[in-house]
Amino acid sequence: MTPDRRHLLSALAGALILPLSRGAKADDAFQFPLKDDSGAPIANYRLPSQLTTDDLTGVIWAGSATPDVTLVEFFDYNCPYCRKAVKDLDALLARDRELRLGLVNNSILAPGSAQAAKVQLAVMKLKGAPFAYRYHLRLLGKHGPVDGAVALQLAAEMGLDRAEVEHVGDTDEVESVLRRQVALASSLGFVATPSFMIDGIGILGYPGAKSMGRIVGAVRKCDKVVCG
């Protein structure tokens, strides 16, 4: 990546960190009595029905091709809780063969997050979802700050041509995809990373492995995030 290109990518990345707004009203933020693994309440609220990931490009889908439950995570590559969640969610997918997981970039924490997201979207475009999912697991497994250089190095380590990935990541198409993903997260009120969409409900923050398993089980059993 040339200095000029690095400067441009960084500037574009900064522009992608949108104002945090449009979350649920305070009195609506606990629609269901969800609790995290420590027993603390989890902020959750009903999402606008017209805002979905159905037509969103660049989403990494993993798990069942014919799911009975779909969980969508909105994440940032510099989010410490996302690094915890990625291992738990991968284990949940391994246990639950009827679950589908969608991964959407919400690069709001740092310019480097958007740089890394552009590289991830380039990897997705070049290699497809199964490879991009493995790449995602490894990138969120990195220690320390993650930016475009770190993401490109991992792509090279996984056998991709670094220059080709960089070229695709710098295209207007990839920038547009990332903008749409971040804009959707903002429209849903996802001001925390990670946040989740399941059965028309938004969940702010990571509730923990046990709680997430209970939520998925409840949606499967009664079409609600909490039964009863």
Secondary structure, DSSP 4 states (H G I P E B T S, - for coil): --HHHHHHHHHHHHHTSPPP-----GGGTBSS--B-TTS-B--EEEPPTT--STT-TT-EEEE-SS-SEEEEEEE-TT-HHHHHHHHHHHHHHHH-TTEEEEEEE---S-HHHHHHHHHHHHHHHHH-HHHHHHHHHHHHT--S---HHHHHHHHHHTT--HHHHHHHHTSHHHHHHHHHHHHHHHHTT--SSSEEEETTEEEES---HHHHHHHHHHHHHHSSSS--
